[in-house]
Amino acid sequence: MALFRHHTNDSQSPFDVDDAPAYVALNADIVPDEEEPSPPASRRRTGVSPRTGRPLRLASIPQPAPRTLAPNTAKASTRQARPVTKSRTTDDDDPRPISGAAVAALLLMIVSFFIPGTIPAIVAAALGATIGLVTAIRIEPALRRGRAMALIAVVCSVLILFDHVPMLMLEYRIRTMDVDAVVSRSATDDDRSQNEEPQPSVFEDSGTLTDEDESLELAITRAFAGPHDEDGERTVFVCVDARNTGSVTTSLSQLATADVYQNGVALPHPIFDGNQAESWGYEGNAHGMEILPDGTATLTFAFVLRDETTPVDVRLTAHDDMTIIESGFTIGADTAGTDLTRMPVADLPEPERTTQTELSQMHTVESYDGKPRAAVRVTGLRRGPDRYDGAHTVIASFDWSNQSQVPISLTDCCEMKAFRNGVEIQRTALVDPVEGYEQSSDQIDVLPGSGMTVTVAYEVPSWDGDYTVQLTQINDASVVHDEMAVTDPQ
């Protein structure tokens, strides 16, 4: 309510009557006094006191009566007017941008088209179709552009789903069939188990080795007795005809190695005096001789025989050990140029195998996957001959057996070191022949199950002192750490 005071000027409040109440309600209608004439312009209120010239106080100015219109009604009327006005606008006149939901639906559709993998593509397409459908119905039904974008996303996403769902069902069916096949396999099946090493493909006398653009047709055509080497050892020569069937220049060393085995151990290469072997077509770099596409060449290799009776097993082995071209020959007369007699590979004698008794006395060398790779032991450390410069030498001997599935050397399995008084001593080469010593024998390949004795020479300042021989396998774990004294040569 509002209180009123008596005024000193000539104007009179409608409440200044004897019968009027002391207050009025704010929402009451105010009716001016009909008997009172309007005051002249000179006496109308201007907000300044006519006597003092000062501004009048607000309380002395009659306040207009508030409007009686309900505020909730006004707000409701304003809200109802908006959709009517908005519905009359067009896409060109609409200031609102297209909602992010429509854009998101379209982007999800595009992503599902390019994303790799069946399941991720199905998830993205389904999500895009769902968002696009909700956007077209609930969010932007009045905007043609946004609604059209959402509908396009829905249609394309559905098409992508029809494309990927059958593929997913097919993949699931294939996996189910594979599992059923594995489960139904009998224990008596002849199929190779998963843990068994894959077996190489063996071709007798001739075959083709291929690696991407490189390809060679190879044929083992001849083996004959060669001249003795500079140490007087008997040799055998092997001839291989090669034709390049690939699209690039290549050599045998790019695809395979040529080896000859006797009793499971590879034969070493000889060293000849002068040019005595060249007349027989031998060239020391036959492995690396390059052949042009469609070109042919005859490659001649030389090897030192270990004995004069055991047949030789000639092998051209691919670098992955999965392809072997193999031939067998018997040893003939010791006359240079005399052909060796070819024999079926199946008739080659089985090489000697390391016995279980011998393996029990050796240390096991493992591969990276923990499988046995070799068995080895140190058999002695003896004095060697002085070098040409007068330095002393010692010779370490190792017995080892190949326990893997492919031909390897001892160097492929572990590293050999020797120490004198705790300090490592360096390897050396012996020029003159020494009984029981074979140069670079640690690099000679041995067939699976076979073994040999390896000898390594070391240079020492003197033969006295405390010696230790150590073998470390490829994972840096020490396999052998033997302390021993140097013995006199036998």
Salt bridges, closest charged atoms under 4 A:
ASP10 OD2 - ARG43 NH2 2.31
ASP16 OD1 - HIS6 ND1 3.67
ASP91 OD2 - ARG144 NE 3.77
ASP94 OD1 - LYS86 NZ 3.07
ASP94 OD2 - ARG96 NE 4.00
ASP163 OD2 - HIS164 ND1 3.83
GLU171 OE1 - ARG175 NH2 3.99
ASP191 OD2 - ARG185 NE 3.84
GLU197 OE2 - LYS371 NZ 3.52
ASP205 OD1 - ARG342 NH1 2.91
GLU217 OE1 - ARG243 NE 3.56
GLU308 OE1 - ARG234 NH1 3.64
ASP313 OD2 - ARG315 NE 3.06
GLU326 OE2 - ARG315 NE 3.37
ASP334 OD2 - HIS228 NE2 3.15
ASP334 OD1 - ARG234 NE 3.48
ASP339 OD1 - ARG222 NE 2.62
GLU350 OE1 - ARG353 NH2 3.32
ASP386 OD1 - HIS392 ND1 2.86
ASP389 OD2 - ARG387 NH2 2.60
ASP399 OD2 - ARG377 NH2 3.45
GLU438 OE2 - ARG306 NH2 3.20
ASP442 OD2 - ARG427 NH1 3.08
GLU459 OE1 - ARG387 NH1 3.54
ASP464 OD1 - ARG420 NH2 3.30
ASP488 OD1 - ARG383 NE 3.48
